[in-house]
Amino acid sequence: MTKKLYDLDSHLSVFSAQVLACDPAGEGRWQILLDQTAFFPEGGGQLPDQGTLDQANVLDVQESGPDILHTTDAPLTVGTSVTGTLDWPLRFRRMQCHSGEHIVSGTAHSLYGCTNVGFHLGENEVILDFDKELSQEQLDTIETIANQVIWENRPVLAEYPDPAVLRDLEYRSKLDLTENVRIVTIPGCDVCACCAPHVNATGEIGVIKLLSSMRHRGGIRIWMAAGQMALEDYRTKQGNVAAISAALSVKQHETAQGVARMKQELEAAYLALKEARQALAAEKCRDLPETEGNLLLFEEDLDSQSMRTLVNAGMEKCSGVCAVFVGKDGQYRHVMGSKHVDLRAKSREIHQALGGKGGGQPTMIQGTVTASRKEIEAYFG
């Protein structure tokens, strides 16, 4: 049975241990069994710790019954003593987020009766699932109270209560646990069954930020960040805001208004361009020649509505197919129309010949082709 040093001291990052077993695990890997370890194995929604055992890199840590197995990239000699060294920044980052999750979940539970039904702690995101929907106002309240708990620097306690005490203890848990239950308590905030390492006091978390949310399976899914992860998120978003501020020549706190104004200007410009294109299409319609055969038109820049307007006019002036192609050799959008040819029936033949795809109605089809102008003219010739 492996002694769990992380249960005794979550801040222990260097330790000594005896190698009890070393078995090949394939692909240049070994499974190491120690008499004791500070490496937390995967569990409770959290990935395993990383680090080294002497010169061997620890690639994975998993529980196997009462034992904890360390997967390494080099063998260790059975019976020898080794030094284990955790990737401490990674461990601390995860503790900040996991303890922060307890604060958020405990607050949501006490205020709104929410049950945490899902938790995932990734490298760059923390996801919480609750069984009830929450409004933005309620989320803001949870976030405010959670940060107040951090500022008060409350202790974070982890212990294995006596079974008699556990029987009468009210605590959060996703599983029906009966023995060897580890309880993590944040006074006045949360009491929860949890196997993971945590900070010693809430002040170590630094800050909690609820980033976004969405409805999920009758409840809500929340993305949050805490501590170092929250700082990195803020830096990224601050950089984005600064870039937008400079691009729009507005103050940083006015970027949303600046984007809204730019959007309005773009919409007005698009409408003006659309009207100009339609006017150009109408002018082109008046200049279309009458012909007994097909009528082909090649344009560099027309929107779909203008293309259809041109085709509708051309259908009246030809006895074959009126086709408008917009683009350049090898990359054309097209609209084709005819009052005399069933284009839906002929669509497959056209697109096979011109390397395209599309469809539509008997009188009009649209799509794309990859043929050159010369090939298109030869086909409709």
Secondary structure, 3 states (H helix, E strand, C coil): CCEEHHHHCCCCCEEEEEEEEEEEEECCEEEEEECEECCCCCECCECCCCEEECCEEEEEEEEECCEEEEEECCCCCCCCEEEEEECHHHHHHHHHHHHHHHHHHHHHHHHHCCCEEEEEECCCCEEEEECCCCCHHHHHHHHHHHHHHHHCCCECEEECCCHHHHHCCCCECCCCCCCCCCEEEECCCEEEECCCCCCCEHHHHCCEEEEEEEEECCEEEEEEEEHHHHHHHHHHHHHHHHHHHHHHCCCHHHHHHHHHHHHHHHHHHHHHHHHHHHHHHHHHHHCCCCECCCEEEEECCCCHHHHHHHHHHHHCCECCCEEEEEEECCEEEEEEECCCCCHHHHHHHHHHHHCEEEEECCCEEEEEECCCHHHHHHHHC
